[in-house]
Amino acid sequence: MSNVDGTFPREVSRLHKQFGPIIRVGPNRIAVDGSIGYPEVYSLKAKGLAGTFDKVSDYAFQGDNMTILAAPNETHRRLRRPLAHSFSDGAIREQEGIIEKHVNMLLEQLTRKAELGETVDIVKCPDQYFSDSPVINFFESILGNSYNRFLTSYPYLNIPFSMILGRKQVVRAMNKNMENTVLTQELTKKRIEMGEESKTGQRDFMSHMLKKNREGEQAMPNEDIMLNSVILIGAGSETTASAMTFFFYITGINNAQKQILQDEIRSTFTDESEINMVNCGQISYLQACIEETLRMFPPAAETPPRMSPGANIGGKFIPSGTIIHVYPWATFRNPENFTDPDSFRPERWLPPTHPRYDARYAKDNLACFKPFSHGPRDCIGKNLAYNEMRVLISRLLFRFDYESLPGQETWHNNQRAYLIWIKNPLNVRFTVRKN
């Protein structure tokens, strides 16, 4: 029942604590703690008697093996190669102006609400930004300065979860998913027709996919771009939006850490214009707070499972065909891996040279912390996610003071997790910072 009502990651956490790092969770299915699963199942070197631990087809949605999400290994390598250029540090820097423009729009909206004394549902706030942002990054050449919210739901994320909510929600979700998918395909087709660069010379993420070599071959064939566009946009929005929501929740109930972070950001920058990707990357406590948020509330509640080729895992032989799951929530909340696992302690991520370093966390198993999965099939957009979160948090905390409304201290206990989190409203009040 916990797999239906969205509490299964918590149940797996309880079972790991009771029975150990390898447990049976269903017919022909096991859950493995990430301290074992990531290096022995997901890493580049992980192999068994019959080969590698392949992804499970049709797990996220029917036909997902045609996309980068669950493609066979050889196809995945072919797809990932050109995409790696789109998400490289250099490509992300090229998009900084686009991202900054989008952040400015969000902050203007929040400033108006703050001046009117209105509260903000922080679930909708980052959802809107991170639903729009990938669209802008991919299709800036088409959209220009327009601010349109195109994608708020995706077929491989929302339909399976709406099915347990009732018939009306299913029909509504399917209609919205179809509308968004068609629109994304139309935008993708138009962007492909424009070629590597637009008439204005504006480059976006698709510029790297459309780049041609000396022989005239395109980095990524049009068919592959069409098949993967919805996947890339969806994956780049929902998980990062969840991470930002959880950041405001956990800092809202941990005022001491919030104050430290605010002070560090405000002492680092004298003007909001100084806040950029490079400068934000130098703030150790900011990165520590983000990592600790991802540890306590991994935005992907479950790492996509793998199929055993017949292999020893954690000293036990797992027969061929067994489905292997790793649940980040259970791994990151395991006291065998982290001291004080249920407490928000950014100090665990600081280097020994940092003045706020705490030796109590020196023995934490940081190697099992893989919020973006692990190995050659980890999240290709993780650097973009970190950069966007650092900049957005810094801009928000530099400009605003904020507080969660009373009565929401246990908000997270009521959130349901499937592949992603289904989040209830979280109300926050922003106040424009004095001076």
ChimeraX attribute file (.defattr): number of C-alpha atoms within 10 A of each C-alpha:
attribute: neighborCount
match mode: 1-to-1
recipient: residues
	/A:1	7
	/A:2	13
	/A:3	13
	/A:4	12
	/A:5	14
	/A:6	21
	/A:7	17
	/A:8	22
	/A:9	23
	/A:10	19
	/A:11	14
	/A:12	24
	/A:13	22
	/A:14	15
	/A:15	18
	/A:16	19
	/A:17	14
	/A:18	10
	/A:19	10
	/A:20	13
	/A:21	21
	/A:22	21
	/A:23	18
	/A:24	15
	/A:25	17
	/A:26	9
	/A:27	8
	/A:28	13
	/A:29	16
	/A:30	17
	/A:31	23
	/A:32	26
	/A:33	26
	/A:34	30
	/A:35	22
	/A:36	18
	/A:37	25
	/A:38	22
	/A:39	17
	/A:40	19
	/A:41	29
	/A:42	26
	/A:43	18
	/A:44	15
	/A:45	12
	/A:46	17
	/A:47	19
	/A:48	20
	/A:49	12
	/A:50	11
	/A:51	12
	/A:52	21
	/A:53	26
	/A:54	20
	/A:55	22
	/A:56	20
	/A:57	19
	/A:58	14
	/A:59	15
	/A:60	17
	/A:61	15
	/A:62	10
	/A:63	13
	/A:64	19
	/A:65	19
	/A:66	17
	/A:67	21
	/A:68	22
	/A:69	23
	/A:70	24
	/A:71	20
	/A:72	16
	/A:73	16
	/A:74	9
	/A:75	14
	/A:76	18
	/A:77	15
	/A:78	15
	/A:79	21
	/A:80	17
	/A:81	13
	/A:82	19
	/A:83	22
	/A:84	15
	/A:85	17
	/A:86	22
	/A:87	18
	/A:88	15
	/A:89	13
	/A:90	10
	/A:91	18
	/A:92	22
	/A:93	17
	/A:94	16
	/A:95	19
	/A:96	17
	/A:97	12
	/A:98	19
	/A:99	19
	/A:100	17
	/A:101	11
	/A:102	19
	/A:103	18
	/A:104	13
	/A:105	13
	/A:106	17
	/A:107	16
	/A:108	11
	/A:109	11
	/A:110	22
	/A:111	18
	/A:112	12
	/A:113	17
	/A:114	19
	/A:115	11
	/A:116	10
	/A:117	12
	/A:118	15
	/A:119	18
	/A:120	19
	/A:121	16
	/A:122	23
	/A:123	21
	/A:124	18
	/A:125	17
	/A:126	21
	/A:127	20
	/A:128	20
	/A:129	19
	/A:130	29
	/A:131	25
	/A:132	21
	/A:133	24
	/A:134	20
	/A:135	25
	/A:136	27
	/A:137	21
	/A:138	23
	/A:139	22
	/A:140	22
	/A:141	23
	/A:142	17
	/A:143	14
	/A:144	12
	/A:145	12
	/A:146	9
	/A:147	12
	/A:148	11
	/A:149	14
	/A:150	16
	/A:151	24
	/A:152	17
	/A:153	21
	/A:154	22
	/A:155	20
	/A:156	20
	/A:157	20
	/A:158	19
	/A:159	20
	/A:160	16
	/A:161	22
	/A:162	18
	/A:163	14
	/A:164	12
	/A:165	11
	/A:166	10
	/A:167	11
	/A:168	11
	/A:169	15
	/A:170	18
	/A:171	14
	/A:172	12
	/A:173	21
	/A:174	18
	/A:175	13
	/A:176	18
	/A:177	21
	/A:178	14
	/A:179	15
	/A:180	19
	/A:181	20
	/A:182	13
	/A:183	15
	/A:184	20
	/A:185	17
	/A:186	13
	/A:187	19
	/A:188	22
	/A:189	15
	/A:190	14
	/A:191	21
	/A:192	20
	/A:193	12
	/A:194	14
	/A:195	16
	/A:196	22
	/A:197	18
	/A:198	16
	/A:199	9
	/A:200	8
	/A:201	9
	/A:202	16
	/A:203	20
	/A:204	24
	/A:205	23
	/A:206	25
	/A:207	24
	/A:208	21
	/A:209	25
	/A:210	23
	/A:211	16
	/A:212	15
	/A:213	9
	/A:214	6
	/A:215	6
	/A:216	8
	/A:217	11
	/A:218	17
	/A:219	19
	/A:220	20
	/A:221	14
	/A:222	16
	/A:223	9
	/A:224	15
	/A:225	21
	/A:226	18
	/A:227	16
	/A:228	20
	/A:229	19
	/A:230	24
	/A:231	19
	/A:232	20
	/A:233	22
	/A:234	22
	/A:235	21
	/A:236	23
	/A:237	24
	/A:238	23
	/A:239	22
	/A:240	26
	/A:241	24
	/A:242	24
	/A:243	24
	/A:244	23
	/A:245	24
	/A:246	24
	/A:247	21
	/A:248	22
	/A:249	24
	/A:250	23
	/A:251	20
	/A:252	19
	/A:253	18
	/A:254	15
	/A:255	12
	/A:256	10
	/A:257	19
	/A:258	20
	/A:259	14
	/A:260	13
	/A:261	23
	/A:262	21
	/A:263	13
	/A:264	18
	/A:265	21
	/A:266	17
	/A:267	10
	/A:268	16
	/A:269	15
	/A:270	11
	/A:271	11
	/A:272	13
	/A:273	8
	/A:274	13
	/A:275	20
	/A:276	20
	/A:277	20
	/A:278	13
	/A:279	13
	/A:280	24
	/A:281	14
	/A:282	11
	/A:283	16
	/A:284	17
	/A:285	21
	/A:286	22
	/A:287	20
	/A:288	19
	/A:289	25
	/A:290	20
	/A:291	22
	/A:292	22
	/A:293	24
	/A:294	25
	/A:295	24
	/A:296	22
	/A:297	23
	/A:298	28
	/A:299	26
	/A:300	25
	/A:301	24
	/A:302	21
	/A:303	23
	/A:304	18
	/A:305	23
	/A:306	22
	/A:307	20
	/A:308	27
	/A:309	20
	/A:310	19
	/A:311	22
	/A:312	16
	/A:313	18
	/A:314	15
	/A:315	8
	/A:316	9
	/A:317	12
	/A:318	19
	/A:319	16
	/A:320	16
	/A:321	16
	/A:322	16
	/A:323	23
	/A:324	26
	/A:325	24
	/A:326	28
	/A:327	25
	/A:328	29
	/A:329	27
	/A:330	28
	/A:331	28
	/A:332	29
	/A:333	22
	/A:334	22
	/A:335	15
	/A:336	16
	/A:337	20
	/A:338	21
	/A:339	18
	/A:340	14
	/A:341	17
	/A:342	13
	/A:343	12
	/A:344	18
	/A:345	20
	/A:346	23
	/A:347	23
	/A:348	24
	/A:349	21
	/A:350	20
	/A:351	15
	/A:352	13
	/A:353	7
	/A:354	11
	/A:355	9
	/A:356	13
	/A:357	16
	/A:358	16
	/A:359	12
	/A:360	11
	/A:361	18
	/A:362	17
	/A:363	12
	/A:364	18
	/A:365	15
	/A:366	16
	/A:367	11
	/A:368	20
	/A:369	22
	/A:370	20
	/A:371	22
	/A:372	20
	/A:373	22
	/A:374	20
	/A:375	16
	/A:376	15
	/A:377	19
	/A:378	15
	/A:379	16
	/A:380	20
	/A:381	18
	/A:382	16
	/A:383	14
	/A:384	20
	/A:385	19
	/A:386	17
	/A:387	19
	/A:388	23
	/A:389	22
	/A:390	23
	/A:391	21
	/A:392	25
	/A:393	20
	/A:394	24
	/A:395	23
	/A:396	21
	/A:397	21
	/A:398	23
	/A:399	21
	/A:400	19
	/A:401	17
	/A:402	19
	/A:403	18
	/A:404	22
	/A:405	15
	/A:406	9
	/A:407	7
	/A:408	15
	/A:409	14
	/A:410	10
	/A:411	14
	/A:412	15
	/A:413	9
	/A:414	12
	/A:415	15
	/A:416	22
	/A:417	24
	/A:418	20
	/A:419	22
	/A:420	19
	/A:421	21
	/A:422	15
	/A:423	17
	/A:424	15
	/A:425	14
	/A:426	20
	/A:427	20
	/A:428	21
	/A:429	19
	/A:430	23
	/A:431	20
	/A:432	18
	/A:433	12
	/A:434	7
	/A:435	4
